[in-house]
Amino acid sequence: MSMTQGLTFRAGRPEDVSDLAILLDAASRRIASWFWSTIAAPGQSWLEVGRDRVLNLPDTTSYHSKWHLAEVGGRTIGAFFGFSVPDPYDRLDLDELPPPLRAMFELEAVAKGCWLLQAVAIFPEQRGKGHGPALIAHACEAARAAGHRRIALEVESPNTGAISLYRKCGFVEWERRAFVPFPGSDDEGDWILMAKDL
């Protein structure tokens, strides 16, 4: 547990999975809930699927204990998780992915050897309070602790607020891929890979 700019950080726990599924969906601008809905059983909500995956799949990057939760006064205000991108990159066959996901994994492959900040989000009522830079700074600490000298992240071009934050925190654009809409999406533009040397 550590403090950064008034926030307490801790690892995720099983009781956090509802918050984590919601934050992951917010960070992905609803692509997570769309994907979870495609694998849901009849009558099952996307949130049930997301909670189940975060709770019960330890081999996935979004497993609850791999998250860093930010708290103020014992209440979760946001969270992030990331992982080391393998080099060489051979995680999966991109042609087998649904088209809306391919660009994200293509950019992940570009970031081989980096620590990829896969998701970072703050609950809406906690935004605008200066917490964003603190979460990014803690993510950089996590990347360094994992032995990396570079951190990367992916962001959609319409998410101008996040892009501005990342630039202020020292990230620069690395590469882009066209955004492929998914059912229910209202974004258009590009996925942008940004990176920062540590």
Rosetta constraint file for C-alpha pairs under 8 A:
AtomPair CA 1 CA 8 HARMONIC 6.70 0.50
AtomPair CA 1 CA 9 HARMONIC 5.39 0.50
AtomPair CA 1 CA 10 HARMONIC 4.92 0.50
AtomPair CA 1 CA 11 HARMONIC 7.79 0.50
AtomPair CA 2 CA 8 HARMONIC 5.67 0.50
AtomPair CA 2 CA 9 HARMONIC 5.37 0.50
AtomPair CA 2 CA 10 HARMONIC 7.21 0.50
AtomPair CA 3 CA 7 HARMONIC 5.36 0.50
AtomPair CA 3 CA 8 HARMONIC 4.69 0.50
AtomPair CA 3 CA 9 HARMONIC 6.36 0.50
AtomPair CA 4 CA 8 HARMONIC 6.74 0.50
AtomPair CA 4 CA 9 HARMONIC 7.82 0.50
AtomPair CA 4 CA 134 HARMONIC 6.07 0.50
AtomPair CA 4 CA 138 HARMONIC 7.21 0.50
AtomPair CA 5 CA 131 HARMONIC 7.98 0.50
AtomPair CA 5 CA 134 HARMONIC 6.20 0.50
AtomPair CA 6 CA 72 HARMONIC 7.45 0.50
AtomPair CA 7 CA 70 HARMONIC 6.06 0.50
AtomPair CA 7 CA 71 HARMONIC 5.69 0.50
AtomPair CA 7 CA 72 HARMONIC 5.59 0.50
AtomPair CA 7 CA 131 HARMONIC 7.93 0.50
AtomPair CA 7 CA 134 HARMONIC 7.71 0.50
AtomPair CA 8 CA 70 HARMONIC 5.67 0.50
AtomPair CA 8 CA 71 HARMONIC 5.13 0.50
AtomPair CA 8 CA 72 HARMONIC 6.47 0.50
AtomPair CA 9 CA 68 HARMONIC 6.24 0.50
AtomPair CA 9 CA 69 HARMONIC 5.42 0.50
AtomPair CA 9 CA 70 HARMONIC 4.67 0.50
AtomPair CA 9 CA 71 HARMONIC 6.27 0.50
AtomPair CA 10 CA 68 HARMONIC 5.59 0.50
AtomPair CA 10 CA 69 HARMONIC 5.35 0.50
AtomPair CA 10 CA 70 HARMONIC 6.87 0.50
AtomPair CA 11 CA 64 HARMONIC 7.92 0.50
AtomPair CA 11 CA 65 HARMONIC 5.66 0.50
AtomPair CA 11 CA 66 HARMONIC 6.75 0.50
AtomPair CA 11 CA 67 HARMONIC 5.73 0.50
AtomPair CA 11 CA 68 HARMONIC 4.83 0.50
AtomPair CA 11 CA 69 HARMONIC 6.04 0.50
AtomPair CA 12 CA 16 HARMONIC 6.28 0.50
AtomPair CA 12 CA 64 HARMONIC 5.05 0.50
AtomPair CA 12 CA 65 HARMONIC 4.59 0.50
AtomPair CA 12 CA 66 HARMONIC 6.63 0.50
AtomPair CA 12 CA 67 HARMONIC 5.14 0.50
AtomPair CA 12 CA 68 HARMONIC 6.03 0.50
AtomPair CA 12 CA 69 HARMONIC 6.07 0.50
AtomPair CA 13 CA 17 HARMONIC 7.37 0.50
AtomPair CA 13 CA 64 HARMONIC 5.84 0.50
AtomPair CA 13 CA 65 HARMONIC 5.80 0.50
AtomPair CA 14 CA 55 HARMONIC 5.98 0.50
AtomPair CA 14 CA 64 HARMONIC 6.40 0.50
AtomPair CA 14 CA 65 HARMONIC 7.85 0.50
AtomPair CA 16 CA 20 HARMONIC 6.15 0.50
AtomPair CA 16 CA 64 HARMONIC 7.37 0.50
AtomPair CA 17 CA 21 HARMONIC 6.00 0.50
AtomPair CA 17 CA 51 HARMONIC 5.41 0.50
AtomPair CA 17 CA 54 HARMONIC 6.09 0.50
AtomPair CA 17 CA 55 HARMONIC 6.13 0.50
AtomPair CA 17 CA 64 HARMONIC 6.50 0.50
AtomPair CA 18 CA 22 HARMONIC 6.35 0.50
AtomPair CA 18 CA 47 HARMONIC 7.77 0.50
AtomPair CA 18 CA 51 HARMONIC 5.76 0.50
AtomPair CA 19 CA 23 HARMONIC 6.10 0.50
AtomPair CA 20 CA 24 HARMONIC 5.96 0.50
AtomPair CA 20 CA 51 HARMONIC 7.75 0.50
AtomPair CA 20 CA 54 HARMONIC 7.50 0.50
AtomPair CA 20 CA 64 HARMONIC 7.43 0.50
AtomPair CA 20 CA 79 HARMONIC 7.46 0.50
AtomPair CA 21 CA 25 HARMONIC 6.23 0.50
AtomPair CA 21 CA 47 HARMONIC 6.86 0.50
AtomPair CA 21 CA 50 HARMONIC 5.42 0.50
AtomPair CA 21 CA 51 HARMONIC 5.65 0.50
AtomPair CA 21 CA 54 HARMONIC 6.96 0.50
AtomPair CA 22 CA 26 HARMONIC 6.22 0.50
AtomPair CA 22 CA 47 HARMONIC 7.67 0.50
AtomPair CA 23 CA 27 HARMONIC 6.01 0.50
AtomPair CA 23 CA 78 HARMONIC 7.21 0.50
AtomPair CA 23 CA 79 HARMONIC 7.18 0.50
AtomPair CA 23 CA 120 HARMONIC 7.62 0.50
AtomPair CA 23 CA 121 HARMONIC 5.62 0.50
AtomPair CA 23 CA 122 HARMONIC 7.09 0.50
AtomPair CA 23 CA 123 HARMONIC 7.24 0.50
AtomPair CA 24 CA 28 HARMONIC 6.16 0.50
AtomPair CA 24 CA 32 HARMONIC 6.87 0.50
AtomPair CA 24 CA 119 HARMONIC 6.25 0.50
AtomPair CA 24 CA 120 HARMONIC 7.53 0.50
AtomPair CA 24 CA 121 HARMONIC 7.23 0.50
AtomPair CA 25 CA 29 HARMONIC 6.11 0.50
AtomPair CA 25 CA 30 HARMONIC 4.98 0.50
AtomPair CA 25 CA 31 HARMONIC 6.69 0.50
AtomPair CA 25 CA 32 HARMONIC 5.01 0.50
AtomPair CA 25 CA 33 HARMONIC 5.86 0.50
AtomPair CA 26 CA 30 HARMONIC 6.10 0.50
AtomPair CA 26 CA 121 HARMONIC 6.57 0.50
AtomPair CA 27 CA 119 HARMONIC 5.54 0.50
AtomPair CA 27 CA 120 HARMONIC 5.78 0.50
AtomPair CA 27 CA 121 HARMONIC 5.23 0.50
AtomPair CA 28 CA 32 HARMONIC 6.08 0.50
AtomPair CA 28 CA 119 HARMONIC 7.15 0.50
AtomPair CA 30 CA 34 HARMONIC 6.29 0.50
AtomPair CA 30 CA 185 HARMONIC 7.39 0.50
AtomPair CA 31 CA 35 HARMONIC 6.13 0.50
AtomPair CA 31 CA 182 HARMONIC 7.45 0.50
AtomPair CA 31 CA 185 HARMONIC 7.80 0.50
AtomPair CA 32 CA 36 HARMONIC 6.06 0.50
AtomPair CA 32 CA 50 HARMONIC 7.91 0.50
AtomPair CA 33 CA 37 HARMONIC 5.99 0.50
AtomPair CA 33 CA 46 HARMONIC 5.52 0.50
AtomPair CA 33 CA 47 HARMONIC 7.14 0.50
AtomPair CA 33 CA 50 HARMONIC 7.42 0.50
AtomPair CA 34 CA 38 HARMONIC 6.52 0.50
AtomPair CA 34 CA 46 HARMONIC 7.48 0.50
AtomPair CA 34 CA 182 HARMONIC 7.44 0.50
AtomPair CA 34 CA 183 HARMONIC 7.35 0.50
AtomPair CA 34 CA 184 HARMONIC 7.80 0.50
AtomPair CA 35 CA 39 HARMONIC 6.91 0.50
AtomPair CA 36 CA 40 HARMONIC 6.17 0.50
AtomPair CA 36 CA 46 HARMONIC 5.10 0.50
AtomPair CA 36 CA 47 HARMONIC 7.72 0.50
AtomPair CA 36 CA 49 HARMONIC 5.83 0.50
AtomPair CA 36 CA 50 HARMONIC 6.21 0.50
AtomPair CA 37 CA 45 HARMONIC 6.82 0.50
AtomPair CA 37 CA 46 HARMONIC 4.71 0.50
AtomPair CA 37 CA 49 HARMONIC 7.57 0.50
AtomPair CA 39 CA 49 HARMONIC 7.80 0.50
AtomPair CA 40 CA 44 HARMONIC 5.56 0.50
AtomPair CA 40 CA 45 HARMONIC 6.73 0.50
AtomPair CA 40 CA 46 HARMONIC 6.49 0.50
AtomPair CA 40 CA 49 HARMONIC 6.22 0.50
AtomPair CA 44 CA 48 HARMONIC 6.54 0.50
AtomPair CA 44 CA 49 HARMONIC 7.37 0.50
AtomPair CA 45 CA 49 HARMONIC 6.67 0.50
AtomPair CA 46 CA 50 HARMONIC 6.13 0.50
AtomPair CA 47 CA 51 HARMONIC 5.96 0.50
AtomPair CA 48 CA 52 HARMONIC 6.06 0.50
AtomPair CA 49 CA 53 HARMONIC 6.20 0.50
AtomPair CA 50 CA 54 HARMONIC 6.19 0.50
AtomPair CA 51 CA 55 HARMONIC 5.96 0.50
AtomPair CA 52 CA 56 HARMONIC 5.74 0.50
AtomPair CA 52 CA 57 HARMONIC 7.80 0.50
AtomPair CA 53 CA 57 HARMONIC 5.34 0.50
AtomPair CA 53 CA 62 HARMONIC 7.93 0.50
AtomPair CA 53 CA 63 HARMONIC 7.11 0.50
AtomPair CA 54 CA 58 HARMONIC 7.96 0.50
AtomPair CA 54 CA 62 HARMONIC 5.81 0.50
AtomPair CA 54 CA 63 HARMONIC 4.53 0.50
AtomPair CA 54 CA 64 HARMONIC 5.31 0.50
AtomPair CA 55 CA 63 HARMONIC 6.28 0.50
AtomPair CA 55 CA 64 HARMONIC 5.97 0.50
AtomPair CA 56 CA 63 HARMONIC 7.30 0.50
AtomPair CA 57 CA 63 HARMONIC 6.01 0.50
AtomPair CA 58 CA 63 HARMONIC 5.27 0.50
AtomPair CA 59 CA 63 HARMONIC 7.25 0.50
AtomPair CA 61 CA 66 HARMONIC 7.01 0.50
AtomPair CA 61 CA 81 HARMONIC 7.84 0.50
AtomPair CA 61 CA 82 HARMONIC 7.24 0.50
AtomPair CA 61 CA 83 HARMONIC 6.78 0.50
AtomPair CA 62 CA 66 HARMONIC 6.47 0.50
AtomPair CA 62 CA 67 HARMONIC 7.03 0.50
AtomPair CA 62 CA 81 HARMONIC 6.96 0.50
AtomPair CA 63 CA 67 HARMONIC 7.28 0.50
AtomPair CA 66 CA 81 HARMONIC 6.17 0.50
AtomPair CA 66 CA 82 HARMONIC 7.69 0.50
AtomPair CA 67 CA 79 HARMONIC 6.70 0.50
AtomPair CA 67 CA 80 HARMONIC 5.65 0.50
AtomPair CA 67 CA 81 HARMONIC 4.56 0.50
AtomPair CA 67 CA 82 HARMONIC 7.71 0.50
AtomPair CA 68 CA 79 HARMONIC 5.49 0.50
AtomPair CA 68 CA 80 HARMONIC 5.39 0.50
AtomPair CA 68 CA 81 HARMONIC 6.07 0.50
AtomPair CA 69 CA 76 HARMONIC 6.56 0.50
AtomPair CA 69 CA 77 HARMONIC 7.81 0.50
AtomPair CA 69 CA 78 HARMONIC 6.14 0.50
AtomPair CA 69 CA 79 HARMONIC 4.31 0.50
AtomPair CA 69 CA 80 HARMONIC 6.72 0.50
AtomPair CA 70 CA 76 HARMONIC 5.77 0.50
AtomPair CA 70 CA 77 HARMONIC 5.81 0.50
AtomPair CA 70 CA 78 HARMONIC 5.30 0.50
AtomPair CA 70 CA 79 HARMONIC 5.50 0.50
AtomPair CA 70 CA 135 HARMONIC 7.38 0.50
AtomPair CA 71 CA 75 HARMONIC 5.04 0.50
AtomPair CA 71 CA 76 HARMONIC 4.36 0.50
AtomPair CA 71 CA 77 HARMONIC 5.46 0.50
AtomPair CA 71 CA 78 HARMONIC 7.22 0.50
AtomPair CA 72 CA 76 HARMONIC 6.64 0.50
AtomPair CA 72 CA 77 HARMONIC 6.73 0.50
AtomPair CA 77 CA 122 HARMONIC 5.82 0.50
AtomPair CA 77 CA 123 HARMONIC 5.79 0.50
AtomPair CA 77 CA 126 HARMONIC 6.12 0.50
AtomPair CA 78 CA 120 HARMONIC 7.56 0.50
AtomPair CA 78 CA 121 HARMONIC 5.50 0.50
AtomPair CA 78 CA 122 HARMONIC 3.95 0.50
AtomPair CA 78 CA 123 HARMONIC 5.80 0.50
AtomPair CA 79 CA 120 HARMONIC 5.83 0.50
AtomPair CA 79 CA 121 HARMONIC 5.81 0.50
AtomPair CA 79 CA 122 HARMONIC 6.62 0.50
AtomPair CA 79 CA 135 HARMONIC 7.49 0.50
AtomPair CA 80 CA 117 HARMONIC 7.41 0.50
AtomPair CA 80 CA 118 HARMONIC 7.57 0.50
AtomPair CA 80 CA 119 HARMONIC 5.32 0.50
AtomPair CA 80 CA 120 HARMONIC 4.17 0.50
AtomPair CA 80 CA 121 HARMONIC 6.54 0.50
AtomPair CA 80 CA 135 HARMONIC 7.47 0.50
AtomPair CA 80 CA 139 HARMONIC 7.44 0.50
AtomPair CA 81 CA 117 HARMONIC 6.14 0.50
AtomPair CA 81 CA 118 HARMONIC 5.96 0.50
AtomPair CA 81 CA 119 HARMONIC 5.66 0.50
AtomPair CA 81 CA 120 HARMONIC 6.80 0.50
AtomPair CA 81 CA 139 HARMONIC 7.84 0.50
AtomPair CA 82 CA 115 HARMONIC 6.65 0.50
AtomPair CA 82 CA 116 HARMONIC 5.24 0.50
AtomPair CA 82 CA 117 HARMONIC 4.23 0.50
AtomPair CA 82 CA 118 HARMONIC 4.85 0.50
AtomPair CA 82 CA 119 HARMONIC 6.87 0.50
AtomPair CA 82 CA 139 HARMONIC 7.88 0.50
AtomPair CA 83 CA 115 HARMONIC 5.42 0.50
AtomPair CA 83 CA 116 HARMONIC 5.44 0.50
AtomPair CA 83 CA 117 HARMONIC 6.86 0.50
AtomPair CA 83 CA 118 HARMONIC 7.32 0.50
AtomPair CA 84 CA 113 HARMONIC 6.70 0.50
AtomPair CA 84 CA 114 HARMONIC 5.93 0.50
AtomPair CA 84 CA 115 HARMONIC 4.40 0.50
AtomPair CA 84 CA 116 HARMONIC 6.20 0.50
AtomPair CA 84 CA 146 HARMONIC 7.79 0.50
AtomPair CA 85 CA 89 HARMONIC 7.23 0.50
AtomPair CA 85 CA 108 HARMONIC 7.19 0.50
AtomPair CA 85 CA 109 HARMONIC 7.58 0.50
AtomPair CA 85 CA 111 HARMONIC 6.68 0.50
AtomPair CA 85 CA 112 HARMONIC 4.91 0.50
AtomPair CA 85 CA 113 HARMONIC 5.32 0.50
AtomPair CA 85 CA 114 HARMONIC 5.64 0.50
AtomPair CA 85 CA 115 HARMONIC 6.05 0.50
AtomPair CA 85 CA 116 HARMONIC 6.50 0.50
AtomPair CA 86 CA 90 HARMONIC 7.54 0.50
AtomPair CA 86 CA 91 HARMONIC 7.91 0.50
AtomPair CA 86 CA 112 HARMONIC 5.52 0.50
AtomPair CA 86 CA 113 HARMONIC 5.65 0.50
AtomPair CA 87 CA 112 HARMONIC 5.04 0.50
AtomPair CA 87 CA 113 HARMONIC 5.08 0.50
AtomPair CA 88 CA 112 HARMONIC 6.78 0.50
AtomPair CA 88 CA 113 HARMONIC 7.85 0.50
AtomPair CA 89 CA 109 HARMONIC 5.86 0.50
AtomPair CA 89 CA 112 HARMONIC 6.04 0.50
AtomPair CA 93 CA 97 HARMONIC 7.39 0.50
AtomPair CA 94 CA 102 HARMONIC 6.02 0.50
AtomPair CA 94 CA 105 HARMONIC 7.22 0.50
AtomPair CA 94 CA 106 HARMONIC 7.56 0.50
AtomPair CA 95 CA 102 HARMONIC 7.72 0.50
AtomPair CA 97 CA 101 HARMONIC 6.32 0.50
AtomPair CA 97 CA 102 HARMONIC 6.04 0.50
AtomPair CA 98 CA 102 HARMONIC 6.71 0.50
AtomPair CA 99 CA 103 HARMONIC 7.81 0.50
AtomPair CA 99 CA 180 HARMONIC 6.65 0.50
AtomPair CA 100 CA 179 HARMONIC 7.15 0.50
AtomPair CA 100 CA 180 HARMONIC 4.78 0.50
AtomPair CA 100 CA 181 HARMONIC 6.04 0.50
AtomPair CA 100 CA 182 HARMONIC 5.85 0.50
AtomPair CA 101 CA 105 HARMONIC 6.68 0.50
AtomPair CA 101 CA 180 HARMONIC 7.92 0.50
AtomPair CA 102 CA 106 HARMONIC 6.07 0.50
AtomPair CA 103 CA 107 HARMONIC 6.23 0.50
AtomPair CA 103 CA 177 HARMONIC 5.66 0.50
AtomPair CA 103 CA 178 HARMONIC 6.88 0.50
AtomPair CA 103 CA 179 HARMONIC 6.96 0.50
AtomPair CA 103 CA 180 HARMONIC 7.82 0.50
AtomPair CA 103 CA 191 HARMONIC 7.07 0.50
AtomPair CA 104 CA 108 HARMONIC 6.23 0.50
AtomPair CA 104 CA 154 HARMONIC 7.41 0.50
AtomPair CA 104 CA 177 HARMONIC 7.94 0.50
AtomPair CA 104 CA 191 HARMONIC 7.05 0.50
AtomPair CA 105 CA 109 HARMONIC 6.16 0.50
AtomPair CA 106 CA 110 HARMONIC 6.55 0.50
AtomPair CA 106 CA 177 HARMONIC 7.99 0.50
AtomPair CA 107 CA 111 HARMONIC 6.43 0.50
AtomPair CA 107 CA 154 HARMONIC 7.63 0.50
AtomPair CA 107 CA 175 HARMONIC 7.43 0.50
AtomPair CA 107 CA 176 HARMONIC 7.48 0.50
AtomPair CA 107 CA 177 HARMONIC 7.40 0.50
AtomPair CA 107 CA 193 HARMONIC 6.31 0.50
AtomPair CA 108 CA 112 HARMONIC 6.74 0.50
AtomPair CA 108 CA 116 HARMONIC 7.66 0.50
AtomPair CA 111 CA 115 HARMONIC 7.99 0.50
AtomPair CA 111 CA 116 HARMONIC 7.31 0.50
AtomPair CA 111 CA 152 HARMONIC 6.73 0.50
AtomPair CA 113 CA 148 HARMONIC 7.90 0.50
AtomPair CA 114 CA 148 HARMONIC 6.36 0.50
AtomPair CA 114 CA 149 HARMONIC 7.45 0.50
AtomPair CA 114 CA 150 HARMONIC 5.42 0.50
AtomPair CA 114 CA 151 HARMONIC 5.59 0.50
AtomPair CA 114 CA 152 HARMONIC 6.48 0.50
AtomPair CA 115 CA 143 HARMONIC 5.60 0.50
AtomPair CA 115 CA 146 HARMONIC 7.91 0.50
AtomPair CA 115 CA 148 HARMONIC 6.30 0.50
AtomPair CA 115 CA 150 HARMONIC 6.52 0.50
AtomPair CA 115 CA 151 HARMONIC 4.85 0.50
AtomPair CA 115 CA 152 HARMONIC 6.24 0.50
AtomPair CA 116 CA 151 HARMONIC 5.85 0.50
AtomPair CA 116 CA 152 HARMONIC 4.84 0.50
AtomPair CA 116 CA 153 HARMONIC 5.52 0.50
AtomPair CA 117 CA 139 HARMONIC 7.14 0.50
AtomPair CA 117 CA 151 HARMONIC 6.99 0.50
AtomPair CA 117 CA 152 HARMONIC 6.04 0.50
AtomPair CA 117 CA 153 HARMONIC 4.97 0.50
AtomPair CA 117 CA 154 HARMONIC 7.80 0.50
AtomPair CA 118 CA 153 HARMONIC 6.26 0.50
AtomPair CA 118 CA 154 HARMONIC 7.25 0.50
AtomPair CA 120 CA 135 HARMONIC 7.74 0.50
AtomPair CA 122 CA 126 HARMONIC 6.40 0.50
AtomPair CA 122 CA 127 HARMONIC 6.27 0.50
AtomPair CA 122 CA 131 HARMONIC 7.97 0.50
AtomPair CA 122 CA 132 HARMONIC 7.53 0.50
AtomPair CA 123 CA 127 HARMONIC 6.63 0.50
AtomPair CA 126 CA 131 HARMONIC 7.81 0.50
AtomPair CA 127 CA 131 HARMONIC 7.13 0.50
AtomPair CA 127 CA 132 HARMONIC 7.73 0.50
AtomPair CA 130 CA 134 HARMONIC 7.41 0.50
AtomPair CA 131 CA 135 HARMONIC 6.38 0.50
AtomPair CA 132 CA 136 HARMONIC 6.33 0.50
AtomPair CA 132 CA 165 HARMONIC 7.36 0.50
AtomPair CA 133 CA 137 HARMONIC 6.01 0.50
AtomPair CA 133 CA 165 HARMONIC 7.24 0.50
AtomPair CA 133 CA 169 HARMONIC 6.72 0.50
AtomPair CA 134 CA 138 HARMONIC 6.18 0.50
AtomPair CA 135 CA 139 HARMONIC 6.15 0.50
AtomPair CA 136 CA 140 HARMONIC 6.27 0.50
AtomPair CA 136 CA 169 HARMONIC 7.35 0.50
AtomPair CA 137 CA 141 HARMONIC 6.39 0.50
AtomPair CA 137 CA 169 HARMONIC 7.93 0.50
AtomPair CA 138 CA 142 HARMONIC 6.26 0.50
AtomPair CA 139 CA 143 HARMONIC 6.23 0.50
AtomPair CA 140 CA 144 HARMONIC 6.24 0.50
AtomPair CA 140 CA 151 HARMONIC 6.81 0.50
AtomPair CA 140 CA 198 HARMONIC 7.23 0.50
AtomPair CA 141 CA 145 HARMONIC 6.06 0.50
AtomPair CA 142 CA 146 HARMONIC 6.22 0.50
AtomPair CA 143 CA 147 HARMONIC 6.64 0.50
AtomPair CA 143 CA 148 HARMONIC 5.54 0.50
AtomPair CA 143 CA 149 HARMONIC 7.60 0.50
AtomPair CA 143 CA 150 HARMONIC 7.57 0.50
AtomPair CA 143 CA 151 HARMONIC 6.44 0.50
AtomPair CA 144 CA 148 HARMONIC 5.04 0.50
AtomPair CA 144 CA 149 HARMONIC 6.40 0.50
AtomPair CA 144 CA 198 HARMONIC 7.14 0.50
AtomPair CA 148 CA 198 HARMONIC 7.70 0.50
AtomPair CA 149 CA 197 HARMONIC 5.90 0.50
AtomPair CA 149 CA 198 HARMONIC 4.88 0.50
AtomPair CA 150 CA 195 HARMONIC 6.92 0.50
AtomPair CA 150 CA 196 HARMONIC 5.70 0.50
AtomPair CA 150 CA 197 HARMONIC 4.40 0.50
AtomPair CA 150 CA 198 HARMONIC 5.32 0.50
AtomPair CA 151 CA 195 HARMONIC 5.58 0.50
AtomPair CA 151 CA 196 HARMONIC 5.41 0.50
AtomPair CA 151 CA 197 HARMONIC 6.48 0.50
AtomPair CA 151 CA 198 HARMONIC 7.07 0.50
AtomPair CA 152 CA 193 HARMONIC 6.89 0.50
AtomPair CA 152 CA 194 HARMONIC 5.53 0.50
AtomPair CA 152 CA 195 HARMONIC 4.08 0.50
AtomPair CA 152 CA 196 HARMONIC 6.40 0.50
AtomPair CA 153 CA 193 HARMONIC 5.75 0.50
AtomPair CA 153 CA 194 HARMONIC 5.41 0.50
AtomPair CA 153 CA 195 HARMONIC 6.37 0.50
AtomPair CA 154 CA 191 HARMONIC 6.51 0.50
AtomPair CA 154 CA 192 HARMONIC 5.48 0.50
AtomPair CA 154 CA 193 HARMONIC 4.55 0.50
AtomPair CA 154 CA 194 HARMONIC 6.23 0.50
AtomPair CA 155 CA 159 HARMONIC 6.99 0.50
AtomPair CA 155 CA 162 HARMONIC 7.60 0.50
AtomPair CA 155 CA 163 HARMONIC 7.15 0.50
AtomPair CA 155 CA 191 HARMONIC 5.68 0.50
AtomPair CA 155 CA 192 HARMONIC 5.25 0.50
AtomPair CA 155 CA 193 HARMONIC 6.64 0.50
AtomPair CA 155 CA 194 HARMONIC 7.75 0.50
AtomPair CA 156 CA 179 HARMONIC 7.70 0.50
AtomPair CA 156 CA 189 HARMONIC 7.34 0.50
AtomPair CA 156 CA 190 HARMONIC 5.83 0.50
AtomPair CA 156 CA 191 HARMONIC 4.52 0.50
AtomPair CA 156 CA 192 HARMONIC 5.95 0.50
AtomPair CA 157 CA 163 HARMONIC 7.67 0.50
AtomPair CA 157 CA 188 HARMONIC 7.93 0.50
AtomPair CA 157 CA 189 HARMONIC 5.89 0.50
AtomPair CA 157 CA 190 HARMONIC 5.35 0.50
AtomPair CA 157 CA 191 HARMONIC 6.13 0.50
AtomPair CA 157 CA 192 HARMONIC 6.46 0.50
AtomPair CA 158 CA 187 HARMONIC 6.71 0.50
AtomPair CA 158 CA 188 HARMONIC 7.16 0.50
AtomPair CA 158 CA 189 HARMONIC 6.88 0.50
AtomPair CA 159 CA 163 HARMONIC 6.39 0.50
AtomPair CA 160 CA 164 HARMONIC 6.07 0.50
AtomPair CA 161 CA 165 HARMONIC 6.37 0.50
AtomPair CA 162 CA 166 HARMONIC 6.18 0.50
AtomPair CA 163 CA 167 HARMONIC 6.17 0.50
AtomPair CA 164 CA 168 HARMONIC 6.26 0.50
AtomPair CA 165 CA 169 HARMONIC 6.28 0.50
AtomPair CA 166 CA 170 HARMONIC 6.44 0.50
AtomPair CA 166 CA 171 HARMONIC 5.35 0.50
AtomPair CA 166 CA 172 HARMONIC 7.89 0.50
AtomPair CA 167 CA 171 HARMONIC 4.84 0.50
AtomPair CA 167 CA 172 HARMONIC 6.22 0.50
AtomPair CA 170 CA 196 HARMONIC 6.11 0.50
AtomPair CA 171 CA 194 HARMONIC 5.82 0.50
AtomPair CA 171 CA 195 HARMONIC 5.05 0.50
AtomPair CA 171 CA 196 HARMONIC 4.66 0.50
AtomPair CA 172 CA 194 HARMONIC 5.23 0.50
AtomPair CA 172 CA 195 HARMONIC 5.55 0.50
AtomPair CA 172 CA 196 HARMONIC 6.52 0.50
AtomPair CA 173 CA 192 HARMONIC 6.81 0.50
AtomPair CA 173 CA 193 HARMONIC 6.05 0.50
AtomPair CA 173 CA 194 HARMONIC 4.34 0.50
AtomPair CA 173 CA 195 HARMONIC 6.56 0.50
AtomPair CA 174 CA 192 HARMONIC 7.45 0.50
AtomPair CA 174 CA 193 HARMONIC 5.41 0.50
AtomPair CA 174 CA 194 HARMONIC 5.12 0.50
AtomPair CA 174 CA 195 HARMONIC 6.36 0.50
AtomPair CA 175 CA 192 HARMONIC 6.03 0.50
AtomPair CA 175 CA 193 HARMONIC 5.18 0.50
AtomPair CA 175 CA 194 HARMONIC 7.20 0.50
AtomPair CA 176 CA 190 HARMONIC 6.24 0.50
AtomPair CA 176 CA 191 HARMONIC 5.61 0.50
AtomPair CA 176 CA 192 HARMONIC 4.56 0.50
AtomPair CA 176 CA 193 HARMONIC 6.02 0.50
AtomPair CA 177 CA 190 HARMONIC 5.47 0.50
AtomPair CA 177 CA 191 HARMONIC 5.25 0.50
AtomPair CA 177 CA 192 HARMONIC 6.70 0.50
AtomPair CA 178 CA 189 HARMONIC 6.20 0.50
AtomPair CA 178 CA 190 HARMONIC 4.34 0.50
AtomPair CA 178 CA 191 HARMONIC 6.08 0.50
AtomPair CA 179 CA 187 HARMONIC 7.99 0.50
AtomPair CA 179 CA 188 HARMONIC 6.11 0.50
AtomPair CA 179 CA 189 HARMONIC 5.54 0.50
AtomPair CA 179 CA 190 HARMONIC 4.60 0.50
AtomPair CA 179 CA 191 HARMONIC 5.65 0.50
AtomPair CA 180 CA 188 HARMONIC 7.60 0.50
AtomPair CA 181 CA 185 HARMONIC 5.86 0.50
AtomPair CA 181 CA 186 HARMONIC 7.53 0.50
AtomPair CA 181 CA 187 HARMONIC 6.98 0.50
AtomPair CA 181 CA 188 HARMONIC 6.99 0.50
